[in-house]
């Protein structure tokens, strides 16, 4: 995720049920679900999970033998794996071992029970590639923050600010969801809306945003 977002700076469909092609929510019971604590909070938007970081993990999980579905909670802190009915202990253990490489550890005891029940509620969980919705939300958050930075240091008409934010969000959404065609530089996108002095301000904002994404500084208090 850092690679994709840092490159573009420097140069989320919610499922209400656990429907797959063959099963629905009523067929999924607690014994068919394993939950793993995962470090997938979005650095640039810590209130949500990171779509671009979690997407390859979830898609890879769903290619593993014995795995029916893989989900991420909205906060980006828990991965839920729904097992196929025929999955055995050895298969599940291999998947759990693989997840350790992504720094995800299986929950046990009360934490496990609570997370499984939350998952079975069907609210606030994203399935496979649908974590793109989180990436889109992240893009909107970053776009708004960049525009606020420019507004704080220069005079920017409301209509220009709104247009710039939409343009930034569109560019970032494409990048974070892997839909970009060729390199996209926010600086180039902004030239339609900003003068040269404001472009300099934007460059400062972009550097600041990269530092946030790389964990070099905290997300600013945005009230």
Buried (B, 14 or more C-beta within 10 A) or exposed (E): BBEBBBBBBBEBEBBEEBBBEEBEEEBBEEEBBBBBBBEBBBBBBBEBBBBBBBBBBBEBBBEBEBBBBBBBBBBBBBBBBBBBEEBEEEBBEEBBEBBEEBEBEBBEEEEBEEBBEBBBEBEBBBBBBBBBBBBBBBBBBBBBBBBBBBBEBBEBEEEBBEBBBEBBBBBBBBBBBEEBEEEBBBBEBBEEBBEEEBBEBBBEBBEBBBBBBEEEEEBEEEE
